[in-house]
Amino acid sequence: MGIPDFRVFPDPYISLAEDREKGRRLAEYGHAHNFESTVAYYYAMTPEVPPDLAARYTRYIQTGIDRGRALLGAMAPPESTADQGAGRSLLEIGCGTGGLLIDARENYSHVVGIDIALRWLVVAQIRLREHGADVPLVCCCAEYLPFLDEQFDRVTAGDVLEHSVDQQRLLAESARVLKPGGTLFLVTQNRFTLRLEPCVRVWGVGFLPRPWMNAYVRWARRIPYHRVHMVSYVELRRLLRKAGFQAVRVMLPDISTGERRLMTGWEKIQIAVYNGLKRLPIIRMILYLGGPAFWALGHKGPTRKS
């Protein structure tokens, strides 16, 4: 596989031995099959994922390049792309199957993708190979990044914070590896969304006290939920500021074409209404409480000289 493994603890969803064995099987299968077939093979050997969720997760993976392109645009809108060029570096935390990395290599001179799940990095290798993209992949914990201080200009993490075992440490590590003046761009789901909870497709999870959430999801879907920790608007701002980020902005995201492909007809109607309402200042404030997700941007200040 050729992927360095620096994990200090396993993926919360699977043991180290099981992850490595799945990675080995996926690598072997991927030598003779394409990316989409390998994703299907993964869910065929993971029967504990309910079929409807497996189908949804598969669509999520297949739209990864579209979603990654949208996030890259959000991180650096057209008028600011001049600051990317030669010498700029990007670290993606939780790169999964590598969708964002495909386009990122065109905008940054140095790109690295990390994930705690070795099995998904193997699938990312196959995707990158099909696109002729040479991007280093590293298996490690986001809370213990194996990089030097002040190594990257930008760090991004999409749909990662809610799965972290230590959210504050993840953000502190992101700040550590950023260069002075560097930026962190996060995408995370809103605990109090009025939509179905996106990971397990159950409504109202976030409105319960945290000790009750796992029991509720187990009752509704027969799957565990104790590893997921969604945050609210207030919690997200507090976490970023405590990690030392400056000029913190939490924004309502644009819903990309790739994301809309995942939605049912009713959900698409909801998002169309959401896109219209979030342009209205008063309604926008309400959507920070019950909207689907957040984009968050934080800047690392200059290093203090001793």
Helices and strands as residue ranges (DSSP letters): H 16-30, H 35-44, H 51-62, H 64-75, G 78-83, E 89-93, H 99-107, E 110-115, H 118-130, E 137-139, E 152-158, G 161-163, H 167-177, E 178-189, G 205-207, H 210-221, H 233-242, E 246-251, H 257-260, H 265-277, H 281-290, E 293-299
